[in-house]
């Protein structure tokens, strides 16, 4: 087998394995971090909140995208509490 073909085959296999692992670990990470964000929303009285850890590209990120009916003070309190959780890099509130 030609060395360049071996290199391309190895690269393709690495990409496929990394993407698969990312999808699996991403689902587990989203579940764990989502529980923490949901607890913060419930503690502040947000009953219709939703949480997403997906980027617009569809990939998983450690940024909590929150939404729901809440005033500015409640939103700030939830975001502050969520951002303090280990594993969550940032949090933003989006209108519905």
Rosetta blueprint (number, residue, H / E / L):
1 X L
2 X L
3 X H
4 X H
5 X H
6 X H
7 X H
8 X H
9 X H
10 X H
11 X H
12 X H
13 X H
14 X H
15 X H
16 X H
17 X H
18 X H
19 X H
20 X H
21 X H
22 X H
23 X H
24 X H
25 X H
26 X H
27 X H
28 X H
29 X H
30 X H
31 X H
32 X H
33 X H
34 X H
35 X H
36 X H
37 X H
38 X H
39 X H
40 X H
41 X H
42 X H
43 X H
44 X L
45 X L
46 X L
47 X L
48 X L
49 X L
50 X E
51 X E
52 X E
53 X E
54 X E
55 X L
56 X L
57 X L
58 X L
59 X L
60 X E
61 X E
62 X E
63 X E
64 X E
65 X E
66 X E
67 X E
68 X L
69 X L
70 X L
71 X L
72 X H
73 X H
74 X H
75 X H
76 X H
77 X H
78 X H
79 X H
80 X H
81 X H
82 X H
83 X H
84 X L
85 X L
86 X L
87 X L
88 X L
89 X L
90 X E
91 X E
92 X E
93 X E
94 X L
95 X L
96 X L
